[in-house]
């Protein structure tokens, strides 16, 4: 199935939340799936899973979960430093500010 994919900025307090959206191109109604990323944000494997599901006929939305404390488009490397960085980001985000 042919699909479209891209990013949308959603107003969310002082900083917009960037969301990856992939959807079938044909004009029809499709089921939707919200993909909540792992601690590394929207990395290649996450985006590939999203577009694969879109190819099967789903509308996919995947937000950047640390959008308040990381720059837009920040995907963290799969290494020890990246793994250790996530708990600090999680702790520095107030409960009321978490997605």
C-alpha positions in Angstrom: 0.0 0.0 0.0 1.3 3.5 -0.9 1.6 5.8 2.1 2.7 9.2 3.1 5.0 10.1 6.1 6.2 13.2 7.7 6.4 15.3 10.9 3.8 17.5 12.5 4.4 19.9 15.3 1.6 19.9 17.9 1.3 22.9 20.3 2.2 21.7 23.8 3.0 24.4 26.3 6.2 26.4 25.8 7.6 23.9 23.2 5.7 22.0 20.4 5.7 18.3 20.5 7.0 16.8 17.2 5.1 13.8 16.0 5.9 11.4 13.2 2.8 10.5 11.2 2.5 7.9 8.5 -0.8 7.0 6.7 -2.1 5.3 3.6 -2.4 7.7 0.7 -5.8 6.4 -0.5 -8.7 8.5 0.7 -10.6 6.2 3.1 -11.0 5.5 6.8 -8.2 3.6 8.5 -7.6 2.4 12.0 -5.0 4.4 14.0 -2.1 3.3 16.2 -0.2 5.5 18.6 3.4 4.2 18.8 5.1 5.3 22.1 8.8 5.1 21.5 11.5 3.5 23.6 13.9 5.6 25.7 16.0 6.5 22.6 13.1 8.5 21.0 12.3 8.2 17.3 15.2 6.1 16.0 15.5 4.3 12.7 14.0 1.0 13.9 11.0 2.9 15.4 10.4 4.8 12.2 10.7 1.7 10.1 8.1 -0.1 12.3 5.8 2.9 11.8 6.0 3.0 8.0 5.6 -0.8 7.8 2.3 -0.5 9.7 1.2 2.3 7.5 1.9 0.1 4.5 -0.5 -2.4 6.0 -3.3 0.2 6.2 -2.9 1.9 9.5 -2.6 5.6 10.4 0.4 5.8 12.7 1.4 8.6 15.1 4.6 8.5 17.1 5.5 11.5 19.4 8.9 12.5 20.6 8.4 11.7 24.3 11.1 14.0 25.6 10.1 17.0 23.5 10.2 19.4 26.4 13.8 18.8 27.3 15.4 17.6 24.0 15.6 19.5 20.7 13.3 18.4 17.9 14.6 15.5 16.0 16.9 14.3 18.8 17.3 10.5 18.5 19.6 9.1 21.1 22.4 6.7 20.1 22.1 3.0 21.1 25.2 3.1 23.4 25.9 3.3 27.1 25.9 7.1 27.2 22.5 7.2 25.5 21.1 4.5 27.8 22.3 6.4 30.9 21.0 9.7 29.5 17.3 8.7 29.5 16.8 8.2 33.3 18.2 11.7 33.8 15.8 13.1 31.2 12.9 11.3 32.7 13.7 12.5 36.2 14.2 16.1 35.1 10.7 16.2 33.5 8.0 17.0 36.0 5.2 14.5 36.4 2.6 17.1 35.2 4.7 17.7 32.1 5.1 14.1 31.0 3.2 12.8 28.0 
